[in-house]
């Protein structure tokens, strides 16, 4: 089967379907109070379909390392059940082994955004102190003004 350069690879399609199915399974079938609300933020499937790395976030629990580890352990212990449930819906010869990882982008994203905003405001203040006026945040605006 040939793939177009813009088309999805088979592993991408499998990962997308696994993400949807796992989200439903975790929400409806896993009743462990240690989990809180679990969000499946992404799934990456290896090319040989041996492993699927499942990225999760937790809401309703304190985001401390101990609780995150406990939540990941609960999911790891349920991986056999989740794999067998996935096998009923996915028409694959082999269902990938599930490896669960905590997705830190939910925590790190706002921190990075705050750092960028702080750096931009410091640059603007520095430019104003040096008499350069306001720093233009749109690099293409200088080209338009000179025309």
Secondary structure as GFF3:
##gff-version 3
##sequence-region A 1 147
A	DSSP	alpha_helix	10	29	.	.	.	ID=ss1
A	DSSP	beta_strand	37	45	.	.	.	ID=ss2
A	DSSP	beta_strand	51	59	.	.	.	ID=ss3
A	DSSP	alpha_helix	65	77	.	.	.	ID=ss4
A	DSSP	alpha_helix	79	89	.	.	.	ID=ss5
A	DSSP	beta_strand	97	102	.	.	.	ID=ss6
A	DSSP	alpha_helix	105	129	.	.	.	ID=ss7
A	DSSP	alpha_helix	141	145	.	.	.	ID=ss8
###
